[in-house]
């Protein structure tokens, strides 16, 4: 008797025994694909092999010897380089530069005299070779395989290959599996065979994956669990800058940020990332405050801009871009309640310049300073950055890695920093004047005094 056919959603992995036009789970149309479930293997309990176990303390643990790609930003996001036997999955929008980045990395490693295999299922040999020549990645050690035959491409792997790239997992076809390339069954089978090849030969593999309109990797959710590292390569259509982040990393941190600039000759790492989000203007404008936020271990100077406009409506408007709206409203309420600065008669608009999105709570104090400055129509002291988390009671709390933030602020030319009085700053010499503050009204005292003097 044949096994019952089931239908699996390509978008979310939902399984149903009835074929419908729309997935009952995620609502995607035409995403259900037929799949034959695996046949059960009847093995009696007495005939099963016993899997040996070991004590954890007896396992020899050694740090993996990583293979650097020659691209510093990529290596830092990976945790130091590629791990032998590890599998990396990189996803991103079409045309964002995934293939260019990996081709550059393959060319850098091949230029060191170590063969690299680049498998392209989407482009012809001429197309890949043309791009490699344009970005300077064409070397004799860079091997190229073009076509959708996965087994034929993996047959080129040998002990000399240092790592291989598969572009992309949705374009290849695995023998013995039903369906067209890109279907749920094919994507899972292709990924499993790449993982098996990497583990068996103890060489790293990098796979390119497409993303859906929702911004997540296309294919079964199992795909992200099969690999060791998942990278997200993103960027805005109007900008030449690209951001690389790790969504999952078994061999390193997921907090690191890599920034690249797309040019004619390929992707160029951006060394001074603070310059992307700060125009270094010396003019003092009310409602503008500076802070230093962290993306992983990378400090970024962020310019917080606030505009306060009088309103005649009973419900003033609150709009924020680059900072969470709920957090912005919370900080505005704290300013009014704990500092006595009325916000009810103004529409408030906040923007983080340059398109930066801040999740770091250390920007709270800078946001409060920008709001108070806009409401009082009084500019903040020039050359000052604001570093601290603000609680509902109005207290200024310490933040992580203050030394790293202050060193970056000093390097960028700031002369003073307003910080929490609870920070452990003893013995820290960063060349900045540190202004400790216990409470928010203490940090904003200069603005309040100036406003009172103006009224008198």
Residue pairs with C-beta under 8 A, 6 or more apart in sequence:
3 36
3 37
3 39
4 17
4 37
5 34
5 35
5 36
6 15
6 16
6 17
6 34
6 35
6 37
7 15
7 16
7 17
7 18
7 19
7 20
7 32
7 33
7 34
7 35
8 14
8 15
8 32
8 33
8 35
8 184
8 185
8 220
9 15
9 23
9 25
9 26
9 28
9 31
9 32
9 33
9 184
10 28
10 31
10 32
10 33
10 183
10 184
10 218
10 219
10 220
11 23
11 26
11 28
11 31
11 212
11 218
12 23
12 25
12 26
12 28
12 221
13 184
13 220
13 221
13 222
14 23
14 24
14 25
14 26
16 24
16 32
19 32
19 34
20 32
21 29
21 30
22 28
22 29
23 29
23 31
23 32
33 179
33 183
33 184
33 185
35 178
35 184
35 185
36 178
64 83
64 84
64 86
64 251
65 84
66 75
66 78
66 79
66 80
66 81
66 82
66 83
67 81
67 82
67 83
67 84
67 109
67 162
67 163
67 204
68 75
68 80
68 81
68 82
69 75
69 78
69 81
69 82
69 105
69 108
69 109
70 105
70 108
70 109
70 111
70 112
71 101
71 104
71 105
71 108
71 269
72 269
73 244
73 258
73 259
73 260
73 269
73 270
74 101
74 105
74 244
74 258
75 81
76 256
76 258
77 231
77 244
77 245
77 246
77 256
77 257
77 258
78 88
78 229
78 231
78 246
78 249
78 251
78 252
79 246
79 249
79 251
79 252
79 253
79 256
80 252
82 88
82 163
82 204
82 206
83 204
83 228
83 251
84 202
84 203
84 204
85 198
85 199
85 202
85 203
85 204
86 198
86 204
86 205
86 228
86 229
86 250
86 251
87 194
87 195
87 198
87 204
87 205
87 206
87 207
87 226
87 227
87 228
87 229
88 204
88 205
88 206
88 207
88 227
88 228
88 229
88 230
88 231
89 169
89 206
89 207
89 208
89 209
89 217
89 223
89 224
89 227
89 229
89 230
89 231
90 98
90 101
90 102
90 206
90 207
90 208
90 209
90 230
90 231
90 232
90 233
91 98
91 208
91 209
91 210
91 211
91 217
91 230
91 231
91 232
91 233
92 98
92 211
92 232
92 233
92 234
93 211
93 234
93 235
94 210
96 233
96 234
96 235
96 242
97 233
97 235
97 242
97 260
97 262
97 267
98 167
98 208
98 233
99 120
99 123
99 131
99 167
99 208
100 131
100 135
100 262
100 266
100 267
101 233
101 244
101 260
101 267
102 118
102 165
102 167
102 206
102 208
103 118
103 128
103 131
103 132
103 135
103 137
103 165
104 135
104 137
104 266
104 267
105 206
106 116
106 118
106 137
106 142
106 163
106 165
107 116
107 132
107 135
107 136
107 137
107 138
107 139
107 142
108 137
109 116
109 162
109 163
110 116
110 137
110 139
110 140
110 141
110 142
111 139
111 141
113 141
114 141
114 160
114 162
115 141
115 142
115 143
115 160
115 161
115 162
116 141
116 142
116 143
116 161
116 162
116 163
116 164
116 165
117 143
117 144
117 145
117 153
117 156
117 157
117 161
117 163
117 164
117 165
118 128
118 142
118 143
118 144
118 145
118 164
118 165
118 167
119 145
119 146
119 153
119 154
119 164
119 165
119 166
119 167
119 172
120 127
120 128
120 144
120 145
120 146
120 167
121 146
121 147
121 148
121 166
121 167
121 168
121 171
121 172
121 181
122 167
122 168
122 171
123 146
123 167
124 146
125 144
125 146
128 144
128 146
129 138
129 144
131 137
132 138
132 142
134 264
134 265
134 266
135 265
135 266
136 265
136 266
137 266
143 156
143 161
145 152
145 153
145 156
147 153
148 171
148 172
148 173
148 181
149 172
149 173
150 172
150 173
150 174
150 175
150 190
150 193
150 194
151 174
151 175
151 193
153 166
153 172
154 193
154 194
154 197
157 164
157 197
157 201
157 203
159 201
161 201
161 203
162 203
163 203
163 204
163 205
163 206
164 203
164 205
164 206
165 205
165 206
165 207
165 208
166 172
166 190
166 194
166 205
166 206
166 207
166 208
167 207
167 208
168 207
168 208
168 209
168 210
169 187
169 190
169 191
169 194
169 207
169 208
169 209
169 219
169 223
170 181
170 182
170 187
170 209
170 210
170 218
170 219
171 181
171 182
172 181
172 186
172 190
173 180
173 181
173 186
173 190
174 186
174 189
174 190
174 193
176 189
177 185
177 186
177 189
178 185
179 185
179 186
180 186
181 190
182 218
184 219
184 220
187 218
187 219
187 220
187 223
188 219
188 220
188 222
188 223
191 207
191 219
191 223
191 226
191 227
192 226
194 205
194 207
195 205
195 226
195 227
197 205
198 204
198 205
207 227
209 217
209 218
209 219
209 223
210 217
210 218
210 219
211 217
211 218
212 218
217 223
217 224
217 230
224 230
224 247
224 248
227 248
228 248
228 249
228 250
228 251
229 246
229 248
229 249
229 250
229 251
229 252
230 246
230 247
230 248
230 249
231 244
231 245
231 246
231 247
232 244
232 245
232 246
232 247
233 242
233 243
233 244
234 242
234 243
234 245
235 241
235 242
235 243
235 262
236 355
239 355
240 261
240 262
240 263
241 259
241 260
241 261
241 262
241 270
241 276
242 259
242 260
242 261
242 262
242 267
243 257
243 258
243 259
244 257
244 258
244 259
244 260
245 254
245 256
245 257
245 258
246 252
246 253
246 254
246 256
247 254
248 254
253 296
253 297
255 295
255 296
255 297
256 295
256 296
256 297
256 298
257 273
257 295
257 296
257 298
258 269
259 269
259 270
259 273
259 276
260 267
260 268
260 269
260 270
261 267
261 268
261 270
270 276
273 298
273 300
274 299
274 300
274 301
274 408
274 412
276 300
276 354
276 356
277 300
277 301
277 302
277 303
277 352
277 353
277 354
277 355
277 356
278 290
278 301
278 302
278 303
278 353
278 354
278 412
279 303
279 353
280 413
282 382
284 379
284 380
284 382
285 379
286 373
286 374
286 376
286 377
286 378
286 379
287 305
287 306
287 307
287 308
287 370
287 371
287 373
287 374
288 303
288 304
288 305
288 306
288 370
288 373
288 379
288 380
289 303
289 304
289 306
289 366
289 367
289 369
289 370
289 373
289 380
289 386
290 301
290 302
290 303
290 304
290 366
290 384
290 385
290 386
290 414
291 301
291 302
291 304
291 362
291 363
291 365
291 366
291 367
291 385
291 386
291 387
292 299
292 300
292 301
292 302
292 362
292 385
292 387
292 405
292 406
292 408
292 409
293 299
293 300
293 302
293 356
293 358
293 360
293 362
293 363
294 300
294 360
294 362
294 400
294 401
294 404
294 405
297 401
297 404
299 404
299 405
299 407
299 408
300 356
301 385
301 408
301 409
301 412
302 352
302 353
302 354
302 356
302 358
302 363
302 366
303 352
303 353
303 354
304 323
304 350
304 351
304 352
304 353
304 363
304 366
304 367
304 369
304 370
305 350
305 351
305 352
305 353
305 370
306 348
306 349
306 350
306 351
306 367
306 370
306 371
306 373
306 374
307 348
307 349
307 350
307 374
308 346
308 347
308 348
308 371
308 374
308 375
308 377
309 346
309 347
309 349
310 345
310 346
310 347
311 317
311 345
311 346
311 347
316 343
316 344
316 345
316 346
316 347
316 348
317 347
317 348
317 349
318 325
318 328
318 329
318 332
318 347
318 348
319 325
319 347
319 348
319 349
319 350
320 327
320 328
320 349
320 350
320 351
321 350
321 351
321 352
322 350
322 351
322 352
322 353
322 355
322 356
322 357
322 358
323 350
323 352
323 357
323 358
323 363
323 367
324 359
327 364
327 367
328 348
328 350
328 367
330 392
331 364
331 367
331 368
331 371
331 390
332 343
332 348
332 371
333 343
334 368
334 390
334 391
334 392
334 394
334 440
335 341
335 343
335 368
335 371
335 372
335 375
335 440
336 342
336 343
336 344
337 394
338 393
338 394
338 439
338 440
338 441
339 372
339 394
339 440
339 441
339 444
339 448
340 441
341 372
341 375
341 376
341 444
341 448
342 375
343 371
343 375
346 375
348 371
348 374
350 367
350 370
350 371
352 358
360 399
361 389
361 399
362 387
362 388
362 389
362 399
362 400
362 405
364 388
364 389
364 390
365 386
365 387
365 388
365 389
365 390
365 396
365 418
365 437
365 440
365 443
366 385
366 386
366 387
368 386
368 390
368 440
368 443
368 444
369 380
369 386
369 418
369 443
369 444
369 447
370 380
372 444
372 447
373 379
373 380
373 447
376 447
376 448
376 450
376 451
378 447
378 450
378 451
378 454
380 447
381 416
381 446
383 413
383 414
383 415
383 416
384 414
384 415
384 416
384 417
384 418
384 435
385 409
385 414
385 416
385 417
385 418
386 417
386 418
386 443
387 399
387 402
387 405
387 406
387 409
387 417
387 418
387 419
387 420
388 396
388 397
388 398
388 399
388 418
388 419
388 420
388 437
388 443
389 396
389 397
389 398
389 399
389 420
390 396
390 397
390 440
391 397
394 439
394 440
394 441
395 438
395 439
395 440
396 419
396 420
396 421
396 422
396 437
396 438
396 439
396 440
396 442
396 443
397 420
397 422
398 419
398 420
398 422
398 423
398 424
399 405
399 420
402 419
402 423
402 424
402 425
402 428
403 428
403 430
406 417
406 428
406 430
406 432
406 434
407 430
409 417
409 430
409 432
410 430
410 431
410 432
414 432
415 432
415 433
416 432
416 433
416 434
416 435
417 432
417 433
417 434
417 435
418 435
418 437
418 443
419 425
419 434
419 435
419 436
419 437
420 436
420 437
420 438
421 436
421 437
421 438
422 438
423 436
425 434
435 443
437 443
441 448
